[in-house]
Amino acid sequence: MDYKLTDKRALVTGSSSGLGAAIAALLAAEGTTVVVHGRDKERTEAVARAIRDDGGRAEVALGDLATDEGADAVAAAALANGPIDILVNNAGSYRHVTWTDATIDDWRETYEANVLSGVRMIKRLVPQMQDQGWGRVIQIGGGLAVTPMAGHPHYNATLAARHNLAVSLARELAGTGVTSNTVAPGAILVDAVKDLLTGIAPDRGWGETWPEIERDATAHLLPNDRGRLGRPEEVAGAVLYLTSPLADYVSGAALRVDGGLIRSL
């Protein structure tokens, strides 16, 4: 299928690994020029180089989006070779803490990294999308936005904020040709999840090999409609749909990606 993205430019924040790298790779495979963003120069350039080696077009933008100075640097690098048509706000972070452990600084830093980082890029890039009459803004949210768990309260709250601001932005941009949507991954098999499960597996009595750990974690902790953890490329597929002209009239929506199943949230 031709998604008609060959003349588009996309910035995918936090794309030096994990979901962001998968999203950047799939957009590039569809002909989009992708700006790969990260804070670590070596990892970010490695993702861009892999895209180019596969025949895609990739540029690099470095900076910490939790600061105004970092956001300015990323926006300048992203816009250096032309306007940005697609903004995927994926960058974010969290620490494994509970309500008891999470400090006010944890809450503040997580909000800066997960919410204000995206707002900074929206304010720097969306006005020129409005001027050209076409654009896409995608927030990478999550199921914890609507069904939060007891742990990671600061992270749960920032996901809810991402979902909320995406709907508000969609209403603000109605009729401009610029859409705003959310992709909400469930439990996805990225390196951070693998490391977490591997680390706690001995205490759970799960299998010793990674396939066994994944099987047991899916069965006991992470049930979903497909009975397995999701894959980064499945999340990237949902982003691809929402960025394409096929979704010209979809705005303010959230697509849930869970174990390979994509549905409205």
Salt bridges, closest charged atoms under 4 A:
GLU59 OE2 - ARG9 NH1 2.87
ASP68 OD1 - ARG120 NE 2.74
ASP72 OD1 - ARG124 NE 2.84
ASP105 OD1 - ARG108 NH1 2.63
ASP106 OD1 - ARG95 NH1 2.83
GLU112 OE1 - ARG120 NH2 2.85
GLU214 OE2 - ARG231 NH1 3.24
ASP216 OD1 - ARG215 NE 2.84
ASP225 OD2 - ARG263 NH1 3.00
GLU234 OE2 - ARG228 NH2 2.59
ASP248 OD1 - ARG136 NH2 2.56
ASP258 OD2 - ARG256 NH2 3.28
